[in-house]
Amino acid sequence: MASTHEFRPDWASAPGDTIADILTERQVSLNEFAKRIEQSPEYANDLVQGRATITLGVARRLEQVLGASVEFWVSRDFQYREDVVRFSAADKEWLDELPIGDMIKFGWLKPTPCPSEELAACLRFFDVPSVPVWRQTYANLQTLVAFRISPSLDSRPAAFAAWLRQGEIQGEAIECSPWHPARFRESLTRIRNLTRERDPKRFIPRLQELCASSGVAVAIVRTPNGCPASGATRFLSPSKALLLLSFRYLSDDQFWFSFFHEAGHLLLHGAQGLFLESDDTPATKQEQEASDFAEGVLVSPQFREALLRLSLNGREVIRFAHRAGISPGIVVGQLQHHGKFTYRQLNNLKRRFRWEE
């Protein structure tokens, strides 16, 4: 959802940013800087972090130690404080909408010392110059999310936007051949064989490699609070598709069904727009087509009747999975979906994963 607007932010950074740059360039430590301006290391750190105000006396020491005039340092600090005061209620409201805690936890953002710098970091993350431009850019997404998500869920459009944006960032960094739908369709048989691999560290790189060879960037991004998404697809350019997965349920049946469902959207519905799947995605014609496509790839037609005849017997399920060339967890997931098993039966055959912190 990246914007084509030129990035010209309407905020100013703290004077401490300038001080930090000079100290780094001159290879001066914080403790040495504190001695030179005749202040404590704690005050020097607060100054660099933008928490301490530059008084006239400190400005004189900065002039002597770092250069630039007293007027420059006083004006620099005054402008920064004025910008903080102007930090609008609308900006604060937008920050409250974003899952900033998780964005920091997942490494999408770095912690910042004050609200104005947090605002700046979030605008840079979304590659927009201001909150109004962000709202304009993501207006269609918010409408889409509001339509697709049940009010019973604690979901926030801004959380979906953050997840999608991180997916874009990761997808844009993946080198891909030009989009080639026929080649992508042909690769799905080899990708299905990956469902038998237990270790994500082995099957995810291979999955990404196979998809990249036909113009599909596969990004796996953990969902933040307020974003119950399982997958999404869109085209980053006419020659490059993004297939975004969340690994939300941390089980092999859910992960692989989500992948082939999104692959179905790319092949069946092309560049029609953004497809976003979550717990309460309505059963539209396009969604049903993508689900049918996923089922057809995971369990090929010659095995369909045999699948539905399976009994509640773990060994029988494992033998069938071996013949069909898929993991037992996928077989269990399909039978649960079709009502042959309850959602509590034979879950021990599903492979479980966990995020590495």
ABEGO torsion letter per residue (X at the ends): XBBABBBBBABBBBAAAAAAAAAAAAGBBAAAAAAAAGBBAAAAAAAAAGABBBBAAAAAAAAAAAEEBAAAAAAAAAAAAAAAAABBAAAAAAAAABBAAAAAAAGABBBBABAAAAAAAAAAAAGBABAAAAAAAAAAAAAAAAAABBAABBBBAAAAAAAAAAAAAAAAABBBBBBBAAAAAAAAAAAAAAAABABAAAAAAAAAAAAAAAGBBBBBBBBBBGBABABBBBBABAABBBBBBAGAAGBAAAAAAAAAAAAAAAAAAEAAEBBBBBAABBBBAAAAAAAAAAAAAABBAAAAAAAAABBBBAAAAAAAAAAAGBBAAAAAAAAAAAGABBAABGAAABBBBBBBX
